[in-house]
Amino acid sequence: MTRNQKIALGCGGAGCLGLIVLVIAGCVIYFVSYRRSYRAGRDYTFNVNLNSNLNSNLNSNENANSNSNENENENSTSSTSASSMSDDDKHKLFQAASVTGDGELLRRVEVKLGLVNEDFTPGEGFQKFLADHISWGARNYEFMQSINTPEKARAYVNEHYPE
């Protein structure tokens, strides 16, 4: 084997090895970026602000009893109307209220659906509802697209809000 043949064989081997390294590096970069974009498309973020102010000034026992009775009546009607809604309708109303960007409206809907208490602390089914809402959103893409602007979402809430 001549010197030139040895050089050609070495360069060919190095070139082939370099090409293999480049292909492997390209595959790694592709899969890393693909996985990142795939995960970014499937992540859901919910921001929930549960600030509340509870101010009470009871001057007499009579006022306390009347306020208590009024609150019991309001709670029973709100839970009755929310319990008559299907799970799908609850998720639609919650999603529409979320899309409006109106925090006060969202809190009223959450209270009406029984997700949060009157003092805006999370109710016992709040975490489960949010977990279910993620899978619900994945199955109801068409509905999500139908209320994709705050104006469309507010119109849906105004039409379906169980007052």
C-alpha positions as CSV (number, residue, x, y, z in Angstrom):
1,M,0.0,0.0,0.0
2,T,1.5,3.3,-1.0
3,R,1.6,6.4,1.1
4,N,-1.1,8.1,-0.9
5,Q,-3.4,5.2,-0.5
6,K,-2.9,5.2,3.2
7,I,-3.7,9.0,3.3
8,A,-6.8,8.5,1.2
9,L,-7.9,5.6,3.4
10,G,-7.4,7.7,6.6
11,C,-9.2,10.7,5.2
12,G,-12.1,8.5,4.0
13,G,-12.3,6.9,7.4
14,A,-12.1,10.2,9.2
15,G,-14.7,11.7,6.9
16,C,-17.0,8.8,7.4
17,L,-16.6,9.0,11.1
18,G,-17.2,12.8,11.1
19,L,-20.3,12.3,9.0
20,I,-21.6,9.7,11.5
21,V,-21.0,12.1,14.4
22,L,-22.8,14.9,12.6
23,V,-25.8,12.7,11.9
24,I,-26.0,11.6,15.5
25,A,-25.7,15.2,16.8
26,G,-28.4,16.3,14.3
27,C,-30.7,13.6,15.5
28,V,-30.1,14.6,19.2
29,I,-30.8,18.2,18.4
30,Y,-34.0,17.4,16.4
31,F,-35.4,15.1,19.1
32,V,-34.6,17.6,21.9
33,S,-36.3,20.5,20.1
34,Y,-39.2,18.3,18.9
35,R,-39.9,17.1,22.5
36,R,-39.7,20.6,23.8
37,S,-42.2,21.9,21.2
38,Y,-44.5,18.9,21.7
39,R,-44.6,19.5,25.5
40,A,-45.1,23.2,25.0
41,G,-48.2,22.4,22.9
42,R,-49.7,20.2,25.6
43,D,-49.0,22.2,28.7
44,Y,-51.9,23.9,30.4
45,T,-51.4,26.7,32.8
46,F,-54.2,27.9,35.1
47,N,-53.7,31.0,37.2
48,V,-56.2,31.2,40.0
49,N,-56.2,34.2,42.4
50,L,-58.2,33.5,45.5
51,N,-57.9,36.8,47.3
52,S,-60.8,37.6,49.5
53,N,-61.9,40.2,52.0
54,L,-64.4,39.2,54.6
55,N,-65.8,42.2,56.5
56,S,-68.6,41.7,58.9
57,N,-70.1,44.1,61.4
58,L,-73.0,42.5,63.3
59,N,-74.6,45.0,65.6
60,S,-77.3,42.7,67.1
61,N,-78.2,39.1,67.2
62,E,-81.4,39.8,65.2
63,N,-79.2,41.0,62.2
64,A,-77.0,38.0,62.5
65,N,-80.0,35.6,62.3
66,S,-81.5,37.4,59.3
67,N,-78.1,37.5,57.5
68,S,-77.6,33.8,58.3
69,N,-81.0,32.9,56.9
70,E,-80.5,35.0,53.7
71,N,-77.1,33.3,53.2
72,E,-78.6,29.8,53.6
73,N,-81.3,30.6,51.0
74,E,-78.7,32.0,48.6
75,N,-76.4,29.0,49.0
76,S,-79.2,26.5,48.5
77,T,-80.3,28.1,45.2
78,S,-76.8,28.4,43.9
79,S,-76.0,24.8,44.7
80,T,-79.3,23.7,43.3
81,S,-78.7,25.5,40.0
82,A,-75.2,24.2,39.8
83,S,-76.2,20.7,40.6
84,S,-78.7,20.7,37.8
85,M,-76.0,21.4,35.3
86,S,-74.1,18.6,33.5
87,D,-70.4,18.3,34.0
88,D,-69.9,19.3,30.4
89,D,-71.9,22.5,31.0
90,K,-69.9,23.3,34.1
91,H,-66.6,23.0,32.2
92,K,-67.9,25.1,29.4
93,L,-69.1,27.9,31.7
94,F,-65.8,27.8,33.7
95,Q,-63.7,27.9,30.5
96,A,-65.8,30.8,29.0
97,A,-65.5,32.7,32.3
98,S,-61.7,32.1,32.3
99,V,-61.3,33.3,28.7
100,T,-63.1,36.6,29.5
101,G,-60.2,37.8,31.6
102,D,-62.7,39.2,34.1
103,G,-61.6,38.0,37.6
104,E,-64.8,39.0,39.3
105,L,-66.9,37.1,36.8
106,L,-64.7,34.1,37.1
107,R,-65.1,34.2,40.9
108,R,-68.9,34.4,40.7
109,V,-69.0,31.5,38.3
110,E,-66.7,29.4,40.6
111,V,-68.9,30.1,43.5
112,K,-72.0,29.3,41.5
113,L,-70.5,26.0,40.4
114,G,-69.5,25.2,43.9
115,L,-65.8,25.1,43.2
116,V,-65.0,27.8,45.7
117,N,-66.8,28.8,48.9
118,E,-68.5,32.2,49.4
119,D,-65.2,33.5,50.9
120,F,-63.4,32.4,47.8
121,T,-61.4,29.7,49.5
122,P,-61.2,26.5,47.4
123,G,-64.0,24.0,47.8
124,E,-63.5,20.3,48.3
125,G,-63.9,19.5,44.6
126,F,-61.8,22.3,43.3
127,Q,-58.6,20.4,42.6
128,K,-60.5,17.4,41.1
129,F,-62.4,19.8,38.8
130,L,-59.2,21.5,37.6
131,A,-57.6,18.1,36.9
132,D,-60.8,17.0,35.0
133,H,-60.9,20.3,33.2
134,I,-57.5,19.7,31.5
135,S,-58.7,16.4,30.0
136,W,-62.0,18.0,29.2
137,G,-60.2,20.8,27.3
138,A,-58.3,18.3,25.2
139,R,-61.5,16.6,24.2
140,N,-63.4,19.8,23.5
141,Y,-61.1,21.6,21.2
142,E,-63.9,22.8,18.9
143,F,-65.8,24.5,21.8
144,M,-62.5,26.1,23.0
145,Q,-62.1,27.6,19.5
146,S,-65.7,28.8,19.4
147,I,-65.0,31.1,22.5
148,N,-61.4,32.0,21.7
149,T,-61.9,35.8,22.3
150,P,-63.0,37.6,25.4
151,E,-66.1,38.9,23.6
152,K,-67.3,35.5,22.4
153,A,-66.6,34.1,25.9
154,R,-68.5,36.8,27.6
155,A,-71.5,36.3,25.3
156,Y,-71.5,32.6,26.1
157,V,-71.4,33.3,29.9
158,N,-74.2,35.9,29.6
159,E,-76.3,33.4,27.7
160,H,-75.6,30.4,30.0
161,Y,-74.9,31.8,33.5
162,P,-77.3,30.2,35.9
163,E,-78.4,33.2,37.9
